[in-house]
Amino acid sequence: MKIVNFVSLVGLTILIAGSLVKNGYEVGDTATDFKLKNIDGNLVSLADFKEAKGFIVIFDCNTCPYSKAYNGRIVALSKKYSKDFPLIAINANSNEESQGDSYEDMVKYAKKNNYDFPYLVDATQEIARAYGATNTPHVFVLIRTQTDLKVAYIGTIDDSPRNASSVTKRYVEDAVDALRAGKPITTPKTKAIGCGIRWKDA
């Protein structure tokens, strides 16, 4: 009986411990800053944007078909919200696992697609893991408070990953517009649709 109770106790402890382990951010969590290398060779952090009210952080890459389909919409998001919610793109793909996602490839890709926003390389994949990013593209909208940055939206850009002309719900735009107006976000979380991030230990 004592052995059974001990096994049950151990199992319960493992279950509780497992439930306490968080896999990335959830809406409402505090987001920590980072400092990553941009395509211009400079290090970029969120703290650099003193006037920003928040950020659109997108984990993206050069090679995923979904990322390519969203490319024009990502550029448009940057142009629309650059003054108060600047867009920051981060490539966390391992180049060993995903040919075409090297830093040099990022520089060429950004130039080809006229990026006017930072495109950062997460070489250690530490930031992607901290955020809980799983796909490309995967969006995290952050709002700046008096003391920190809070995660306000997580998920996909809109409801039409393949075809921009078929979009009926613009989740990121709706989220940022709501934050700008001081209103609650109607849909604070959606499922990110795209290619899985190519991890170094994959």
Disulfide bonds with the S-S distance in Angstrom:
Cys64-Cys195 2.16
